[in-house]
Amino acid sequence: MERAQDWRWASTRAHLLGQEDGNTSFALVRQRVADFSDLLDNVDEAMFNRIRRAESVGRPLGDDAFIGRIRVLTGREVRPGKRGPYTNGGYD
């Protein structure tokens, strides 16, 4: 399946159909997006790739202010750390 709305457990299906599925909350999305299908139609290839990349590493996607709020709310560092060998724990 190539389209998110075809995935059995995707919230996309519920948003497009406008039907509660017992898992999806509509309120926040409806406050920001009048027509959910327009949102999907207006994602260009560059944005799609950014979303996929963030999704594949489990990191939030947004501007610095948004990422900062997520860090404060979760108490976790959500930006990628320095890559390479560890300097502690026997990896020197």
Residue frames as a rotation matrix with the C-alpha (Angstrom) as fourth column:
MET 1
0.574 0.819 0.000 0.00
0.819 -0.574 0.000 0.00
0.000 0.000 -1.000 0.00
GLU 2
-0.415 -0.771 0.483 1.41
0.785 -0.572 -0.239 3.36
0.461 0.280 0.842 -1.02
ARG 3
-0.200 0.418 0.886 -1.20
-0.176 -0.905 0.387 5.67
0.964 -0.078 0.255 0.49
ALA 4
-0.957 -0.217 0.195 -1.46
-0.207 0.034 -0.978 6.25
0.206 -0.976 -0.078 4.22
GLN 5
-0.262 0.938 0.225 -5.26
-0.952 -0.213 -0.222 6.23
-0.160 -0.272 0.949 4.05
ASP 6
0.335 0.348 -0.875 -5.08
-0.583 0.807 0.098 2.61
0.740 0.477 0.474 2.91
TRP 7
-0.718 -0.626 -0.305 -3.22
-0.105 0.530 -0.841 1.49
0.688 -0.572 -0.446 6.03
ARG 8
0.011 0.823 -0.568 -5.59
0.561 0.465 0.685 -0.18
0.828 -0.327 -0.457 8.44
TRP 9
0.300 0.079 -0.951 -4.35
0.951 -0.104 0.291 1.62
-0.076 -0.991 -0.106 11.56
ALA 10
-0.730 -0.594 0.338 -3.40
0.632 -0.775 0.002 5.00
0.260 0.215 0.941 10.09
SER 11
-0.301 0.608 -0.735 -5.14
0.499 -0.556 -0.665 8.03
-0.813 -0.566 -0.136 11.56
THR 12
-0.905 -0.091 -0.414 -5.16
-0.278 -0.611 0.741 9.40
-0.321 0.786 0.528 8.01
ARG 13
-0.742 0.668 -0.062 -8.11
0.420 0.535 0.734 7.17
0.523 0.518 -0.677 7.15
ALA 14
-0.129 0.715 -0.687 -10.15
0.969 -0.055 -0.239 8.45
-0.209 -0.697 -0.686 10.09
HIS 15
-0.439 -0.096 -0.893 -9.35
0.149 -0.988 0.033 12.08
-0.886 -0.119 0.449 9.27
LEU 16
-0.971 0.044 -0.236 -10.26
-0.240 -0.227 0.944 11.70
-0.012 0.973 0.230 5.60
LEU 17
-0.540 0.812 -0.222 -13.50
0.544 0.538 0.645 9.85
0.643 0.228 -0.732 6.35
GLY 18
-0.490 0.321 0.810 -14.33
-0.580 -0.814 -0.027 12.13
0.651 -0.483 0.585 9.28
GLN 19
0.612 0.698 -0.372 -15.22
-0.239 0.612 0.754 9.08
0.754 -0.373 0.541 11.36
GLU 20
0.226 -0.482 0.847 -14.02
-0.971 -0.042 0.235 8.40
-0.078 -0.875 -0.477 14.88
ASP 21
0.242 -0.210 -0.947 -12.03
-0.365 0.885 -0.290 5.18
0.899 0.416 0.137 15.08
GLY 22
0.942 0.163 -0.293 -11.58
0.203 0.418 0.886 4.97
0.267 -0.894 0.361 18.83
ASN 23
0.264 -0.927 -0.266 -7.93
0.929 0.170 0.328 6.02
-0.258 -0.333 0.907 18.60
THR 24
-0.508 -0.497 0.704 -7.79
0.759 -0.645 0.093 9.26
0.408 0.581 0.704 16.66
SER 25
-0.016 0.439 -0.898 -8.44
0.673 -0.660 -0.334 12.67
-0.740 -0.610 -0.285 18.16
PHE 26
0.120 0.162 0.979 -9.77
0.962 -0.263 -0.075 15.14
0.246 0.951 -0.188 15.61
ALA 27
0.787 0.415 -0.456 -9.87
0.551 -0.806 0.218 18.36
-0.277 -0.423 -0.863 17.63
LEU 28
0.139 -0.811 -0.569 -6.29
0.108 -0.559 0.822 19.59
-0.984 -0.175 0.010 17.20
VAL 29
-0.695 -0.380 0.610 -6.13
0.602 0.154 0.783 18.79
-0.392 0.912 0.122 13.51
ARG 30
0.141 0.851 0.505 -9.50
0.968 -0.225 0.109 20.43
0.207 0.474 -0.856 12.83
GLN 31
0.658 0.037 -0.752 -8.32
0.393 -0.868 0.302 23.59
-0.642 -0.494 -0.586 14.60
ARG 32
-0.164 -0.886 -0.434 -5.37
-0.117 -0.420 0.900 23.86
-0.980 0.198 -0.035 12.22
VAL 33
-0.978 -0.203 -0.042 -6.60
-0.085 0.210 0.974 22.34
-0.188 0.957 -0.223 8.95
ALA 34
-0.233 0.957 -0.174 -10.02
-0.820 -0.289 -0.494 23.02
-0.523 0.027 0.852 7.46
ASP 35
0.810 0.464 -0.359 -9.82
-0.587 0.641 -0.496 20.24
0.000 0.612 0.791 4.86
PHE 36
0.351 -0.706 0.615 -7.53
-0.325 0.525 0.787 17.32
-0.878 -0.476 -0.045 5.69
SER 37
0.554 -0.139 0.821 -7.39
0.699 0.612 -0.368 16.10
-0.451 0.778 0.437 2.09
ASP 38
0.918 -0.263 0.296 -6.03
-0.031 -0.793 -0.608 19.53
0.395 0.549 -0.736 1.04
LEU 39
0.559 -0.744 0.367 -3.25
-0.694 -0.177 0.698 19.06
-0.454 -0.644 -0.615 3.58
LEU 40
0.243 -0.448 0.860 -2.23
0.238 0.887 0.395 15.79
-0.940 0.109 0.322 1.93
ASP 41
0.722 0.113 0.683 -2.50
0.686 0.010 -0.727 17.23
-0.089 0.994 -0.070 -1.57
ASN 42
0.898 -0.310 0.310 -0.19
-0.204 -0.921 -0.331 20.13
0.389 0.234 -0.891 -0.71
VAL 43
0.582 -0.765 0.275 2.81
-0.154 0.227 0.961 18.17
-0.798 -0.602 0.014 0.57
ASP 44
0.675 -0.404 -0.617 5.60
-0.712 -0.137 -0.689 18.64
0.194 0.904 -0.380 -1.95
GLU 45
0.689 -0.419 -0.592 8.34
0.177 0.889 -0.423 16.08
0.703 0.187 0.686 -2.51
ALA 46
-0.367 -0.878 0.308 10.90
-0.111 -0.287 -0.951 17.92
0.924 -0.383 0.008 -0.37
MET 47
-0.173 0.390 0.904 8.49
-0.965 -0.251 -0.077 18.07
0.197 -0.886 0.420 2.59
PHE 48
0.836 0.489 -0.247 7.49
-0.463 0.872 0.159 14.45
0.294 -0.019 0.956 2.07
ASN 49
0.284 -0.825 -0.489 11.17
0.249 0.556 -0.793 13.45
0.926 0.103 0.363 2.25
ARG 50
-0.552 -0.444 0.706 11.70
-0.503 -0.499 -0.706 15.50
0.666 -0.745 0.052 5.43
ILE 51
0.304 0.760 0.575 8.69
-0.950 0.193 0.247 13.81
0.077 -0.621 0.780 7.03
ARG 52
0.851 -0.003 -0.526 9.90
-0.103 0.980 -0.173 10.34
0.515 0.201 0.833 6.03
ARG 53
-0.134 -0.987 -0.087 13.42
0.075 0.078 -0.994 11.05
0.988 -0.140 0.064 7.32
ALA 54
-0.461 0.021 0.887 12.12
-0.804 -0.432 -0.408 12.29
0.375 -0.902 0.216 10.69
GLU 55
0.604 0.782 0.153 9.74
-0.790 0.560 0.250 9.35
0.109 -0.272 0.956 10.93
SER 56
0.633 -0.370 -0.680 12.46
-0.003 0.877 -0.480 6.81
0.774 0.306 0.555 10.22
VAL 57
-0.486 -0.863 -0.136 14.65
0.202 0.040 -0.978 8.03
0.850 -0.503 0.155 13.09
GLY 58
0.147 0.667 -0.731 11.79
0.894 0.227 0.387 8.76
0.424 -0.710 -0.562 15.50
ARG 59
-0.747 -0.423 -0.513 12.53
0.596 -0.768 -0.234 12.46
-0.295 -0.481 0.826 15.86
PRO 60
0.329 0.881 -0.339 9.99
0.580 -0.472 -0.664 15.29
-0.745 0.022 -0.667 15.85
LEU 61
-0.424 -0.376 0.824 9.89
0.891 -0.335 0.306 17.52
0.161 0.864 0.477 12.79
GLY 62
0.747 0.664 -0.029 9.53
0.662 -0.738 0.130 21.27
0.065 -0.117 -0.991 13.21
ASP 63
0.424 -0.590 0.687 11.30
-0.040 -0.770 -0.637 24.56
0.905 0.243 -0.350 13.62
ASP 64
-0.585 -0.794 -0.167 13.71
0.156 0.091 -0.983 25.32
0.796 -0.601 0.071 16.49
ALA 65
-0.545 0.452 0.706 10.94
-0.806 -0.514 -0.293 26.75
0.230 -0.729 0.645 18.69
PHE 66
0.552 0.795 -0.252 8.80
-0.717 0.607 0.342 23.63
0.425 -0.008 0.905 18.26
ILE 67
0.232 -0.558 -0.796 11.71
0.219 0.828 -0.517 21.28
0.948 -0.054 0.314 18.92
GLY 68
-0.766 -0.518 0.381 12.58
-0.186 -0.389 -0.902 23.32
0.616 -0.762 0.202 22.02
ARG 69
-0.085 0.826 0.558 9.02
-0.982 -0.165 0.096 23.01
0.171 -0.539 0.825 23.34
ILE 70
0.681 0.299 -0.668 9.06
-0.295 0.947 0.123 19.24
0.670 0.113 0.734 22.77
ARG 71
-0.271 -0.877 -0.397 12.37
0.230 0.341 -0.911 19.00
0.935 -0.338 0.110 24.65
VAL 72
-0.754 0.022 0.657 10.97
-0.568 -0.525 -0.634 20.96
0.331 -0.851 0.408 27.60
LEU 73
0.228 0.961 0.155 7.67
-0.946 0.181 0.268 19.07
0.230 -0.208 0.951 27.68
THR 74
0.764 0.078 -0.641 9.27
-0.118 0.993 -0.020 15.64
0.635 0.091 0.767 27.53
GLY 75
0.718 -0.581 0.384 12.40
-0.551 -0.136 0.823 16.41
-0.426 -0.802 -0.418 29.54
ARG 76
0.395 -0.560 0.728 14.38
0.545 0.781 0.306 14.63
-0.740 0.276 0.613 26.84
GLU 77
-0.338 -0.563 -0.754 16.85
-0.447 -0.609 0.655 15.80
-0.828 0.558 -0.045 24.24
VAL 78
0.519 0.650 0.555 15.13
0.225 0.523 -0.822 15.30
-0.825 0.552 0.125 20.91
ARG 79
0.691 -0.407 -0.597 17.82
-0.721 -0.438 -0.536 16.75
-0.043 0.801 -0.597 18.66
PRO 80
0.836 -0.436 -0.332 20.37
0.281 0.861 -0.423 14.31
0.471 0.261 0.843 17.30
GLY 81
0.770 -0.634 -0.072 23.57
-0.103 -0.235 0.967 14.05
-0.630 -0.737 -0.246 19.31
LYS 82
0.103 -0.848 -0.519 27.12
-0.958 -0.225 0.178 13.95
-0.268 0.479 -0.836 18.10
ARG 83
0.945 0.191 -0.267 27.81
-0.281 0.892 -0.355 10.90
0.170 0.410 0.896 15.97
GLY 84
0.081 -0.965 -0.250 30.79
-0.567 0.161 -0.808 8.67
0.819 0.207 -0.534 16.45
PRO 85
-0.166 -0.215 -0.962 32.32
0.478 0.836 -0.269 6.47
0.862 -0.505 -0.036 19.12
TYR 86
0.881 0.473 -0.020 31.39
0.197 -0.327 0.924 7.00
0.430 -0.818 -0.381 22.74
THR 87
-0.001 -0.906 0.423 33.99
-0.396 -0.388 -0.832 8.59
0.918 -0.169 -0.359 24.99
ASN 88
-0.304 -0.045 0.952 32.82
-0.947 0.125 -0.296 6.70
-0.106 -0.991 -0.080 28.08
GLY 89
0.548 0.668 0.504 31.86
-0.671 0.711 -0.212 3.17
-0.500 -0.222 0.837 28.97
GLY 90
0.053 -0.615 0.787 34.83
0.060 0.788 0.612 1.38
-0.997 0.015 0.079 27.48
TYR 91
0.741 0.280 0.610 34.43
0.599 0.133 -0.789 2.70
-0.302 0.951 -0.070 23.96
ASP 92
0.646 -0.537 -0.543 37.53
-0.426 -0.844 0.327 4.92
-0.634 0.021 -0.773 24.05
